[in-house]
Amino acid sequence: MDPDTPAFDSPLFDTARAEAWIRAVAAAVDEEQSRLTELDSAIGDGDHGSNLHRGFTAVLAALDGLHPTGPGAVLTRTGTTLVSKVGGASGPLYGKAFRAIGAALPEPATPADVAEALSAGLDAVRLLGKAEPGDKTIVDAWTPALAAFRAAAAGGATLAEAAAAAADAADRGARDTVPLRARKGRASYLGERSIGHQDPGATSTALVFRALADTTA
């Protein structure tokens, strides 16, 4: 675990962990902003990194003034802020995903509860973006991440173990978008030229799941 990552007494997903997760996502986006922009410049509008950076900067400000009553409140505020502050596709997609996760989380949440909440988040993304696995989108990283988390949780894994499995699966899912032809979003306009590029949305999703693993380890 990173020495700067706070330690937690509870093995469950509670308010403190939810806030730590979102702050870790914001830090990852800040660190990887240039890479996300580079990936998006190849097959999109070139603003994925800057949009997410602006959004999570606003999220941090929103969390500083929040006194949440549970992890769901943290994630709901995160989602609402992203929807209101981020343009393009990433704001609505991630915003609705985090709101769905927040709405589904009890206080505190077991690994099985978190799996169901992450499933609600994926459902929100798919409903809004009309994307399926193989379309070269966020879904291509989130789907295997959820499957790995759910399988680990069902097998009795701890929250940390399930999150680590999900992060590894999300990383693989993002890399696996390279040979795909985009079928959704701006990248789909490129047709065959979208092949050979890693999807920026799947890449940022991998950052989200890695941040979850880092803050539950």
Summary of the structure (lengths in Angstrom):
residues: 217
radius of gyration: 16.0
end to end distance: 5.8
largest distance: 50.4
contacts: 823
relative contact order: 0.15
helix: 70%
strand: 1%
